[in-house]
Amino acid sequence: AEEKELRRKVSHSAIEKRRRERTNAVLCSLQDMVPGLPKSGKIQKLEILEAAAEYIRRLKLASNGAKSVHEQDSSSKDKQSDGPFGNMHHLNHHLQQERRDSCSNTTETQEPDNSTGIEYADNLDPQSGDIDSSASMSSDTSKEGSGEDTLANPGDNSDASRSSPSADPSAMEKEMSAAFKALFKQPLAARVATRTPRAVLSALRFNSTTAGESITVREALNQAIEEEMDRDEAVWLLGEEVAQYNGAYKVSKGLLDKFGPKRVVDTPITEMGFAGLAVGAAFHGTKPICEFMTFNFAMQAIDQIINSGAKTHYMSGAFAQCPIVFRGPNGAAAGVAAQHSQDYASWYGQIPGLKVVSPYDAEDAKGLMKAAIRDPNPVVVLENELMYGVSFPSSSEIASKDFVVPIGKAKIAREGTDITIATYSRPVAFALEAAEMLAKEGISVEVINLRSIRPLDLAAIVKSIKKTNHLMTVEQGFPQFGVGSEVSAQIMESEGFDYLDAPVCRITGADVPMPYAQNLESLALPDAEVIYKQAKRVLNIE
């Protein structure tokens, strides 16, 4: 046992040594890249990382012109820096590690790097913050408060923070040197308390797409959640990997840095547990956004979603409200086989007390997510994994913080006169593609993006049928008891039935568990070619 313990200690020591060596290599590279930093002497690791973050911030300001930090914060969400450090997630990790090291009571002696003359001063007194370095880093207390403190707080909107640095490298070095002098006047403990990784990176991480640019579905969801968390302090996010990892699909990227661990909560892998926790929190007046890594995993939590979340308002005589959002990817992805490819729209669409939406593009994603968060009822938001990275045109309306898509209202994605295609989520893209193919043959197709599964906008479908006299539904779910079946039944029971010149045609996924083999998987799902052929069949066109 003693020998085993000794081997463990030796192995742990070797791992720690390699970690320190890798950290030193990164810090040396950063120190060489950042102008104004001394190239030798004793310097805190935290200071190098702070300096690198500030340098990258200034480079971004320079590249974007004389933007304010606030304006920059609204220009590039989900875009990681291509600057000296590259991925901001790794810089954030190092900053967090150094903050923990600096705040801890234990110290760690580190060997100096003789090749650069740098000694990383882990043992410095955090109260004094003494630094043994070149003259460019020395404290100059006589200048304190004289206006030379050009290092603007990332959240500061003062003129100093709005000005962009000079493109002249020598001027940049002088400016950075002055900025670092001002920064390092403060004792280390004070800087650690006020310049947390969240504060240092706030100017780099939080951005939103401006009007006129393209925006991905992922960015739209991120914007919606961030804006609603800003708007209402009762809104918070929980789920597996939503915080430290920025979300399995990076939908929650940067939210932990901005709102902190009390409002962005990583959970264990226990869907029933954290879904029940979220429902209970909603009963107590908060507004949880409960993320499932995929709705296939939400099968573990379906009792909490339906029996607790959806029914309690009714069963309590309207005493207990449950303002909660259940969100995550739904439906078929790619190569994840039968257990991870199901479409749950018809499952949740059956349940009174739930609202169910399924966005297609970035406009849907942002508007429906904001509407879901503001709704006093439990709302299930069924996204699609393969749509997260797809870009769509933005506009000033979509970029607005007041942009909301009402739940229960469909959208005419394409107007037509010959046949109506009603669909939702990813198949909207296939329907639009098929409509383009049919247009070349003189067939005018109207495509309805349902957006909302429950409540269903039957009026929009009936209005379209009165114009086209033909209806097709498209979904990726199973054929029996699906969304298309419900649409067909409601049309038959409505005045829309009197306007049909042909039976309603349903296009669905195959009535088999999703195959894993790629060639079989593609055959199990409807695409543009299938829609094209079926539309011609409904219209009785060869």
N, C-alpha and C positions, 0 to 999 in steps of 0.2 A: 504494500500500500504506500509506503514511504517512497519507494522507487517510482511508482506511478504518479504520485503527487509531484515529485521532483521533475519528471518528464513533462508534466503539465505546465509547471512553472517555467521551465526552459522554453517550451513551445510558445507559451504566452508572451514571454520576453522577446522571442524572435519575431513574433507577429507585431508586437508593439514597436520594435525597432524598425521593421519594414514600413510600418505605418508612418513613423516619424520621418523616415528617409523620403517616402513619397510626398509627404506634406512639405518637407523642406524643399524638395525639387520644384513643387508647384509655387511655393512662396518665392524662391529664387527667380523663377521665370517672371512672376508678377513684378518683383522688385526691379528687374531689368526693363520691363515694359513701361512702367509708370514713370513719367518724367517728374523731377522734383524730389524724388525719394533718394536718400543716401544709398550708396552701393556698398557700404561697409559700416561696421560699428554695431552696437547693441540696439536692437529694435524689437518691439513687440509684434508677434504674429498678427494679433488683432488689428494693429495699426496698418500693416501691409494690406490686409483684406479690406479695411475701411478705405484706404487710399485707392485700392483698385476699383472698389465700387464707385467711389466719387469720380475717378478718372473716366470710367465707362459712362457714368451719367453725363459728364461734360462732353464726351465724344458724341453721345446721342443728341445732346442739345445742339452741338455744332453742326451735325449732319442734318438736323431738322430746321436750322435757322433760328431766329430769335423767338422760339416758342417758350411759353411759360411751362413750368413743371406740370401744372394742372392740364394744360393743353396736350403736353406729351403723354400724360397719363391716360389720355383718351384717344390714342392713335395707333397702338400696336398690341392689343391684347392677344395673348397666346403666341407672340412672336418672341423667341428667345434671342438674346443678344448675340451678334456676330463679332463682338469686340474682342479685346485681348483675352478675356477669360472664357468666352463662348457661352456655355450653358449656365444660365443664372441659377438653375436648381442646385448645381454643384457649389457655386459660390455661396448660396444661402446655407448649404449644409456646412461648409467650412466656417462661416460666420457663427452659426449656432454652436458648433463644436468649440470654437475659440471663446465664445461668451461663457459657455459652461466651464471651460478650463480656467478662465479669468476669475469667475465668481466662486470657484470651489476653494475650500480651505486647504486642500492638499496641493502640493507643488510637484512638478516633475522636472528634473534636471535634464537638459538636452545638450548634446555635444555640439560645439560650434562647427560651422561649415568652413573649413580652412581655405577651400578653393575660392570663396567669395569674400572672406573676412567678416561674414555676418555671424553674430551670435544671437539666437532667438532667446530673448530674455523671459523665460517662463517664470523665473523666480523674482521678478521685480515686485516691489511693494505696490499693490494696487492703489493704495492711498496716495502715494507720492507720484507714481507714474513716471519715475525718472527714466530718461533715455540717454544712452551714451552713443551719440552719433555725430555726424558732421555738422558744420556751422549752419547749414541750410535748414536743419531740423531743431536747432537750439531754441529754448524758450526766449521770448522777447516780451517780458511783462510790461515794458514801457509802452508797447503798442497796443496793449489790450484795450478793447473798446474804442480804438481810434478809427475804425472803419476798414482796417485791413483784413478783417475776418471775412474773406470772400467765399468761404465754404458755406453755401446755403444749405439749410436743412431741407431734405428732399420734399417735405411737405410744405415748405415755405413758398409763398407766392410773391415774395418781395422782388424788387427790381434786380437785386443781385442774383437771385436764382433764375431770373428770366433771361439774363444776358447770356449770349453764347460765347465760348472761348475763341480766342484768335486762332486762325489757321496756321500762324507762324509757329513752328516747333519751339523756337527759343522763348517766344512769348508764352506759349502753353506751359513750358517748364517753369518759368518764373511765376506764372499764375498758380500752378499746382503747388509749387514750393511754399508760396505765401499761404495758400489754403491749408496745407498740412501743418504749417507752423501754428496757425490759428486753432486747428483741430486739436493738436497735441499739447496745447497749453493746459487743457483740462486734465485733471487726474484720471487715470485709467478707470477707476471705479465709477466716476461720474459719467464718463463716456459710455461705459457698458450699460449704465442705467438708462441713458437717454438715447443712445444710438444702437438700438437692438437691430438684429438682422431685418426685422420687419420695417424699421424706420429707414435703415440704409438702403434697402431694396425697393422701397415704396415707389420711388420715381422710375424704377426700371420695370416693375412687374405689372402695374395696373394701367391698362390701355384699352381703348375700345375703338372699333372701326369707325372712321369718320364717314360722313355722307358722301356718296359717289363712289366709294370703294366697294370691293367685294368683301363678303363676310361668310365665314363657314358656319355650319350648323353648330359646331362645338363652341365657337366664339359667341354666337347668338345666345346659347344657353348660359354661358358663363356671364355674359353681360346682364341677362335677365336676373340671374340669381344675385349677382353683386349689387345691382341697382335696387332690388327689393330688400336686400339686407341693409343697404344704406338707408332706405326709406323707412323701414320698420325694424326696430331693435328686437322685436319678438320673433323675427324670422331667423332660423338657424339650420345648419346642414349637418347630417350625420350619415354614416355609411362606411363600408369597407374601403380603406385607402383614400378617402376623400381629402384628408388633411396633408399628412407628410408627403404622400406620393402624388398629390394634386389630382387624384381621381384616376381610376383605371383607364379612362379615355380622355383624361386631362380636361374634363368639363369644369372641375372645381379648381383649376390652376390659379394659384396666387391668393385664393380666398383665406387660407390659413394665415398667410403673412399679413393680410389686411385686417382681418376680424379676430384673429387669435383662437386659441384652442377651446375657449368656452362656447364659441358659436360655430366652429367647424370641427367636428368630433369624429375621430377614427374609432370604429367599432371592431369588436372581435368578429370572427366568421360565424355569426349566429343570427341568421335572418329573423327567426321567430323572436329572439330576444330583443334586438334593437328596433324591430318594427313595433313590438309591444311597448317598448320604452317610448318610442316616438308618439304612438297613439295616446298613451297616458299623459305625455307632456302637452299634447294638443288639448286634452280635456282640461288642463290646468292653465290654458290661456296662451301658451306659446304657439308658434307656427312652424313646425318642423318640415324640412324637406328631407325625406327619407330616400336615399339612393340605394338601389339594388344594382350590383355589378352586372346583372342581367335579370330580366323578369323570370327566367327559368329558375333562378335561385329563390325568387319570391314565392314559389310554391311552398317553401318551408314556412312562410309567414302568411299564407292566404287566410288562415283563421283570424289573425289579428287585423288584416286588411278588411275582411268582409264582416265577420261577426262582431268585432270590436269597433273598427273604424267606421264602417258604413251604416251599421244598424243602431248604434247607441243613441244617436240624436232622436230617432223615432221612439226607441224603447224607453227613453227617459222622459217622454212627453215634451220634447224640445228643450229640456233643461240643459243637457250636455251637448255642446257643439264640438266638432272635431275638425278644425281648420288645418289640414295636413296635405302634403303632396307626396305621392309615391312616384318616383321617376327612375328611369333606367332604360337600357336598350331592350328592344322587343323584336320578335320575329327572327327570320333566318339571317345569319351572318355569312360566313364562308368557312367551310371545313370544320364545323364544330358539332356535326352529327345530330342524332335524333333528340338527345336530351337537352340541347342548348339552342334549338332552332325554332321553337314554337311561337306562334302568334297568339297573344292572350287577349286580343281586342274583344272577341265574342265572349270570352270567359267573364271578364270584368264588366262588359257591356250589359250583361244580364241583371246586374245587382242594383236594386233600388237603394238610393242613398249614396251611390258613387257617381262621380262624373268622370268620363273617360275621353281623353283627347290623344291624337296621334299626329304629330307634326311631320310635314314633308320637307320644307325648305327652311332657310334661316329666318324668314319673316314669321312663319308658323311657330318655329321653335321659341323665338324671343317673346312674341305676343301671347302665345298660349301658356308659356311658363309663367309669365307675369300675371296673367289672368288666374292661373291655377293657384299661385301663392296668395293672391288677394281674395280668393273665393273662401267663404266660411265653411264650405263642405269639403270632405275628402275627395281629392282629384288624383286620378291615375294618369300619368303622362308616359305614353308608350313611344319611345324614340326608336331609331334604327341605327345600329352600330355602323353600318356601311355608309351612312349619310353624314356622320360626324365631320369628316374632312372635306366634304363637298362645298364649294364656294358658290354663293349666289350674290347678285347685285344688291348693294345696300342703297339707302336713301336717307334723306334728312328725317323722314317720318319714322323709319325703322330705328335710326340712331337716337331718337328722342327717348328720354327716360319715361315719358308718359305714353309710349306706344304699347297698346294692349289689343290683342285679338279676342273678341268675345267668344266664350265657350258656347257651342250650339249653333254656330253660323258657318256654313260651308263657303267655299270660294270658287268662283268660275276661273279655273286656271287657263282655259282656252275656250273661246266661243265658237259655236258651230251650229249647223242647221239639220244635219242628216241623222246623227246618232249621238246619244249621250253615254259617256263612260263615267261612272261614279266609283271613286277609289280613294285610298288614303295611304299615307306614309310613302315608302320607297316606290311602290307601283305607280304613283303619280308620274314619275319620270318615264316609266315604260309606256304609260298611256299617252303622254305627250309625244314620245318618239313614234309610237304607232300612228298618232294623229298626223304627224308630218309625212309619214309614208303614205297614208291614205289620201292626204291632200294632193299629192302628186298625181293621183288617179281621179281627182275631182270630187272626192268624198269629204264633206265638212263635218268634223268631229268636235263635239263640245265635251270638255273634260272638267269634271267637278272634283275638286279636292275637298273631301268631306271634313277634314280637320277634326271634327268632333264625332265620336262614336256614340256617346250617351251624354247629353241628349243629341239625337240625330236630326239634322236639318232636312226633314222630309219635304218641306215647302219648296226648297231650292231644287230638289230633284223633280218634283211634280211640275214646277214652272219650266224646267228644261225639257221634260217629256212633252209638254204641250207644244213645244217648238220643233222637236226632232222626231217624235213619235216612236223612238226606239231607245232601249236602255240596256246597257251592259254594266255589270259590277266586276271589279277586279280586286283580289286580295291574295296574300300569300299563305293564309291559314288553310285549315282543312275544309273540305267542301260541306260536310254535314254540320248543320246548326251554326253556320258562320255569319259574318256581317252581311254578306251578299244575300243569304237566305232571309235575313230580317228585312233588308231593303226590299226584296222581292215581295215578301208577305205584306209589308205596309203599303207598297204601291198597289197591290191587288185589292186591298181594302179601302183605298182612297180613290178620289176622282181621277188620279193619274192613270188608272187602269183603262178608262174610257178612251184615252188618247193613244194607246199603244197599237201599233200596226203589226207587232210581232211579239212573241213571248220574251220575257226578260231573260237575258243570258248571263249566267254566273261563270266567271273565270277564277279559279282558286288554285292553291297548291295541290299536289297529288295526295290521294287518300292513303298515304303510307308514312311511317316514321321517316324522318329526313335521312337519306343515305349519306354515308361519309365520303364515298368515292366522288371525285369532282364531276365526272361526266354524268353520273346519276343524279347528283345534287342539282345540276343545271336543268336536267329534265324534270325534276320534281317541282320547279318553280315557274310561274308564268313570266314571260318576257314580252318585249315589243312585238316580236314575230308572232307569238301566239295570239296576242290581242289583235294584231292586224288581220290575221286569218279569220278569227271569230267575228270580227266586225263585218267583214265581207259576207260571211255566212248569214249573219242576222239580217243584213240588207239584201240577201239573196242575189249577191253579185259573184259571178265566177272569177 
